[in-house]
Amino acid sequence: MLRTSLQLHKWIGLIVGLQVLFWVLGGLIMTALPIEKVRGEQHIAFAARPAIAPAEVLPLAEAAEKAGMEVASANLRSTPRGPVWILTAPSGQEQWIDARTGGEVQEITAGQARAAAVAAYTGKGEPQVPVLFDDPPPEAGAGGPLWRVRFDDGEGTSLWLDPFTGDVVSRRSDLWRFYDFFYRLHIMNFGPSENYNHPTIVAASALALAIVATGFILLWIRLSRDFAMWRARRKARG
């Protein structure tokens, strides 16, 4: 049993030892870095949204009529562009309507995206040319289309904006990218998903548990042998 436990402990240790290192290293980095800085909260400009004036807003029935659709649900939302009716049809399809004019909300321009990013950012960086992504990279944390506005603040700050409202969808920086790399090492997932219940990490965890179990078996066997030898020596002296 000792030989079998030694072999299992050695080979399983070789297989999962590197991932155990990544787990520990990732955990160290995630706990050492202030999460507020990772999220870029030091560059958030908190601007109060103007209150929606009911007198300026079209009634829901009129907005639905202008949109030419049957409405299953509706949400009146304050955005950087003003109040917007978000109308949802029974089929689940959404349509965004300007709550003041009844016109369909069009995508913001590059200039509007730049202005929205500047309003949502505080810091020394200057905004770069906005770029519209139909299929943004995983770091955006959302599907497209999205506007990206970078700032030359030495931190690699990027703001990802909703193309219709100008709302900030996510804030990214070099520190966030560094954190995210080790986070994905930690959960063994380099895809766009943040799922940590996938088979690879479950298998690695099971193997790591096997290492601990065989280690305890080896320790028990070794301690049992040492105790037996100690008793034999004591008996021989007596």
N, C-alpha and C positions, 0 to 999 in steps of 0.2 A: 504493500500500500504506500510505503514511503517513496519508493522509486516512481510509482505512477503519479503521486502527488507532486513530486519534484519536476517530472517531465511536463505535467499539465501547467504547473505554476510558471515554469520557464518559458514555454512556448506561447501561452496566453499572454504572459507579461510582455513578450516581444511584440505581439500583435497589437495590443491596446495601450502599451506604455506611452507611445507618442501622443495618442489622443488624450490620455490622462494628463499629460503635460499641458496640452492645449486647454483642457478644462480648468486646470489650476491657473495657468497664465491668463486665460480669458477672464476668469473670476477675479483675479487680482486687478487687472486693468479696469474692469467694470466697476469694482468697488473703490478704486483709487481715484478715478476721474470724477470730478463733480458733475452730476447729471445735468445741472442747470447750464453749465458751459457747453456740454455736449449738445444740448438742445438749442444753443444759441440764444438763450434768454437774455443775455447781456446786450443783445442787439435788437430787442423787440421794442418798437415804438408803440406805446399804448395810446391809440387815438380813439376817443369816444365816437361811436357812430351816431349820426343825427337821428333823433327820434322820428318815427314815422308819423306824419301828420294825417289823421284820418280824412280830413277834408280834401287832401290831394290824391287820395288813393281811390282807384276805380272799384266799385263793388265787384264781388266775385262773379256774380251772374254776368255782368257786362264784360269782365275780362275773359270769361269763358266764351261768350258770344264772339268777341273780337278774335279769339284764338280759333274759333270754329271747331270746338271739340267738346265731347261729353266729359265732364269732370267727375272722377271718383273721389279724389282728395285734393286739397289745396293747402299751400303754405305761403304765408306772406313773410318775406324775409328782407331785412335791412342789409344792404351791401354797399361797398364803396361807390357804386354807381347810382345808388338810390334804392327805393323799395322795389321789390320784384315779387310777382306772383309766380310760384312754382306749381304748375297744374299737372296733375297725373290722371291719365285716362284709365278706364277700366282694364285696358290691355297692359298697363304698367308704363306706357310711354310718357315721358315728361316733356313739357314745353314751358319755357321761361318767358314771362310776359312783363314788360315794363308796367309797373302798377300805376304809373301816372298817365301814360299815353295809350296803353293798350297794345303797343307795338311789340313784335317779337324781339327779344334781347339778342343782339348780335355780338359776335366775339369782339373783345377789346383789341385795339390796335397796339403796335409796338410802343408807341408813345404813351398810351394809357397804361400799359403794363409797367413801363419804366416809372411813371408817376406813382402808381399803386405800390410798387416795390420801395420807392424812396419814402413814401408815407409810412410804410410799415417797418422801416429800418432806422436804427440809431447807431451812429458810429462814424469813423473817419473815412470810410471807403466811399469811392465814387462808383455809381452804377455803370456797368458795361452795356453793350448793345443787347437788348432782349432777343431771345431765340425761342421760337415756337416749336414744340415737339409734338408731333402726332402720336408718337410712340415713345414716351420718355423712358430713360433708364431706370433700373430698379431703385436707385437712391431717391427718386422723387416720392416713392411711397404711395403712388396713385396712378391710375390709368390716364391716358391722354384723351384729348390734347391738353398740354399745359405750357405756360410761358415760364422760361427760366431767366432770371436776372441775376448776374454775378456782380459782386462788389470787390474792388481792389483794396481790401483792408488788410492784406497779408495773412488772412485766416481762411481764404478760399470760401468765403460766405456766398451761398447761392440761395435765392428765394424762388420757390416754385409757386406759380399763381394760377388760379382758376381762370380759364380764358373768357368766361362770361361775366363774372362778378369782380374779378381782380382780387379776390380773397387769397391770402397766403395759405397754400395747402401744406407746405412743409418748408423747414429751414435746414440747410445743410452747410457743413464746414469741413475743413481738413481734420479737425478734431473728431467730428462726428464720423467721418469716413474711417479714421483710425480705430475708433471705438467699434464701429460696425464690423470691420474686418475681424477683430478678435471675438466679437459677439457671435459671428457666423462660424468661426472656428469652434467656439464653445458649444454651439448647438449643432455642429456638423452639417450646416446647410448654407450653400452658396447660391441658391436660387433666389427668385424674387419673393418667395414665400418666407414667412418667419415661423413656420411650423416646426416645433421641436418634438413632435410625436412620431416622426418618420422612422421606418424600420432600421435605418443605419444607426441612429443614436440609441435605439432600444437594444439592438444587438451589442453595441459597444458597452452599454451599461451592464448588460447581462454578463458579458465577458469580464468586465471589471469586478463585478460581484463574485464571479468564479475565482478570480485571482485572490480576493480577500478570503473567500471560503477555503481555498487550498492552502493559503498562507496560515490560517488558523489551524488547519489539520497538521501542517508541517510543524508548527509551533507546539501543538499538543503532543505530537509524537516525540519531538526533541526533548520537551520538558519531562515527559514520561520516562524516557531513557535516562536522562540526567538524574531524575529522582530515584530510579531503580539502581543506578550506579552508586549514588550517595548512600542509599540504604545498605547496599552490599559492602561498601567500604566501612561503614559504621559497624555493621555486624561483624566484619572481619577484625576490627580493632577491639570489639567487645569480647 
